[in-house]
Amino acid sequence: MKSGHLVAVLPSCRIASSPVHTVWPKVRHLRSKTRSTIDALVAQLPAMLVE
């Protein structure tokens, strides 16, 4: 599709859920864009993983 939206190719195919891990460098201060990405994942990912 040219709209840029994702399309389910195999909607009846499901995979088993698994934990998601995030790894980043151990530094005193994270870059603001790294911190923003982590915050967005924490806020939005759980709702995306619910069937």
Phi and psi in degrees as a GROMACS rama.xvg file:
@    title "Ramachandran Plot"
@    xaxis  label "Phi"
@    yaxis  label "Psi"
@TYPE xy
-87.5825  -2.3851  LYS-2
-73.3813  -18.4055  SER-3
89.2243  -0.231304  GLY-4
-85.9683  147.804  HIS-5
-72.8088  144.907  LEU-6
-126.154  132.037  VAL-7
-69.7  122.204  ALA-8
-88.4994  -40.7709  VAL-9
-125.952  75.1005  LEU-10
-62.6218  -25.2246  PRO-11
-85.5169  -9.05163  SER-12
-87.6257  120.727  CYS-13
-119.21  146.971  ARG-14
-113.195  156.868  ILE-15
-67.7794  143.332  ALA-16
-72.5891  153.747  SER-17
-147.7  157.697  SER-18
-65.8968  153.251  PRO-19
-112.625  131.767  VAL-20
-120.686  143.753  HIS-21
-119.136  133.894  THR-22
-124.945  132.159  VAL-23
-142.25  162.056  TRP-24
-63.1132  145.241  PRO-25
-84.5909  100.147  LYS-26
-131.114  160.258  VAL-27
-64.2543  -43.408  ARG-28
-128.557  120.951  HIS-29
-75.4754  148.171  LEU-30
-64.0583  147.875  ARG-31
-60.5042  -36.7283  SER-32
-70.7701  -30.7802  LYS-33
-68.3418  -46.5497  THR-34
-61.217  -41.4331  ARG-35
-63.3572  -40.1382  SER-36
-64.4911  -44.5367  THR-37
-62.4741  -44.9662  ILE-38
-61.0033  -41.2497  ASP-39
-65.4445  -41.6362  ALA-40
-62.1871  -44.7272  LEU-41
-61.6135  -39.5412  VAL-42
-76.1284  -37.7719  ALA-43
-106.271  -27.8125  GLN-44
-63.173  -42.3898  LEU-45
-56.5855  -40.8324  PRO-46
-67.9371  -30.9176  ALA-47
-73.1326  -26.7145  MET-48
-87.7717  -11.3966  LEU-49
-75.0612  134.217  VAL-50
